[in-house]
Amino acid sequence: MPNSTASHPMKNRFSPYVLTLALAALTSVPALAGPPAGPIKVAVRQANGRYELLRAGQPYFVKGAGGGQYPERIAAYGGNSVRTWSTDEAPKVLAEANKHHLTVMLGLDVARERHGFDYNDPAAVAAQLQKIKQEVLMYKDDPAVLFWGIGNELNLDYTNPKVWDAVNDIAKMIHETDPNHPTSTVLAGANKKEVEYVKTRCPAVDILSINTYAGLATLPQQVADAGWTGPYLVAEWGPTGHWEGPQTAWKASVEETSSQKAAVYKSRYEASIEKDRAHCLGSYVFLWGQKQERTPTWYGIFTEKGEETEVVDVIQYLWTGHYPKNRAPHISTLTLDGKPATASVTLRPGQPYPLAAAVTDPEHDALTYQWELLPESTDLKQGGDRESRPTPVAGRVPAGATGQTTLTAPTAPGAYRLFVYAHDGHGNVATGNIPFLVPN
């Protein structure tokens, strides 16, 4: 989940009149009306081989964001839903969702084998079921609830397929307890083996949810090849994952710039989520917020200060068909010692090297630059588990540097990563980074 609460005033992307009409159209709720007092019926309907989600009897295609930060921006930019991974902050998330006419894929945290849970322990499994039942009873009648997400990536680093029996028992309990909301479980990828487990051992699960990154472009075919013929939803999607792209000679993953990310978000969404309306019920873009995962910029589409990258512009376009009036800066190239991030850059300790970031702004806004040097992160986790941010190394780039400057290499040997942030003064930013090595 996002770990920053910083924000800045939302940019003026819509007039209040247009925003009011857009919110009313997206939610099938009269403009300016308060949320209903009780639950809203949600169901999956199949007709002629085509699946769709119905909310209050009306078709509801999910244009969602993973993460609870900035709900007002989700609504203003054309989104209609938010995803959580647990009920830890459910009262706040649900209240904000109701306030902004959004719905919630409410996550139920199911214990993971990789964290030590034993699905051969019937007492522990039964206790977990009762704990989750209390969560369902607590939130099932909130009008913002759209459907339940039972666990997240339970197929990561596991060996015991009994976890799927536990998922099915939770789904059955939900159907007995809550007649108004469908059930789902979230897989990492669309692996045929895991999909088969869900098909055969989880018949009470209504919707298959999938987290995917570079694989999004071919997801409809992957789902078909895995044998899933029912409805599915993309519960996380985003940039090329740190496990999917190029690496340096010392195994540091190479991150796309914010502009490269914007291009792949757009192309992959259009190739899959937008095209497969027969089975895909929508998606939750990751991450509507900021977090440290491999780097401070890899998965969050905002900075720690709440500034918006070019990815946010693309998401607004995908949700509404229109870009914002003031768009984020575009970074076309970033080089260190004349080399790109994929070149396994090696520097001599204490020596100066040229830095160059080619950044343009669509509205020709004046740009200011921030350079930050971090040691390569060593607190590396799985499945989005919380990581700590490395401590910056100060004084290696001149104060007030622009897009053309110099880096003085650290004297201490090791792996590093140099970041650039180009700000347009209107809450937008372009980001990029280059990993490099100072050898012994």
Summary of the structure (lengths in Angstrom):
residues: 440
radius of gyration: 22.5
end to end distance: 37.1
largest distance: 67.6
contacts: 1487
relative contact order: 0.12
helix: 26%
strand: 26%
